Amino acid sequence: MRLKERFFHKELQRILSLHILSYQENLNSEEVGSSKVLAVISGSLRNDFENLDFPYQTFPEGLLVEIFNERNEKTTIEADYGIYYASTTIIDLQGNVVIKGHDGKKLEAPQLYYDRENEWAFTQEKFKFTNPEDGTVMDGEGMDIKKDLSFLNAHKTYGLMLIKEDKDD
């Protein structure tokens, strides 16, 4: 190959490597552990960039993550847009993010990260947490929360909060 042809060939390979490796509509991907479904990620469109040095997948038309606990109770996470980083097991969820627990608890935020390995979600953005068990609604900024919404660590809270006290015998 002549010098000009080699340059063109290398440049073409570089350009192709920056583009989508695969494109898939109506994705439904399950993560199975010990013959039991642990999580399901679904979306109407997935773009796969697994050929890059830092591989990832985008869900430009939104995604739904369904997470199951050992009692097969389901927590769902929905967002308008998502990026899944396979090498870090982090999902970046953006736009109208809503986490719903099996017990009716709900967390809403404009953006948050879900760490699949540690089973935690976190954000530095504003959030709203609704707990129907005790009738509370908490607004705040910055938090991390367990996947089933059973433990919330709020960094900053706003407004009025009702705190339930147990009576001693």
C-alpha angles and dihedrals in degrees: 000000000000121000094257092050092048091051091049091048093050092046091050090051091050092051093047091050090058093056131081114293092203140358123208133180125207096013119192112176123177129201109210126195124181091350091304128109109244100174141358123204116195137170139156092243133022127184114200119212095170091132094072127093089252102035122209144157127223129210102199095175096048136272143232122214117194116193124190128201128210090276089053091248112152132228116187131204120194129183140166092235136012143185120200115201104200097192093055098030088229122139116201107208118195135183125026094358113190127181115193122191125210089248096056098263113141135194121194126190139151091236139002143158124237117205105205094190096053094030094230134125123209142175142169090211129095116281143183121215120193121193112185092184092073098016096244132144117193124193119194150136123251123008147155124217140185116253094253093047091243095125125036125183107194117196095198130005133196138201131004121339127186114219119200115221125201116226116236118230 
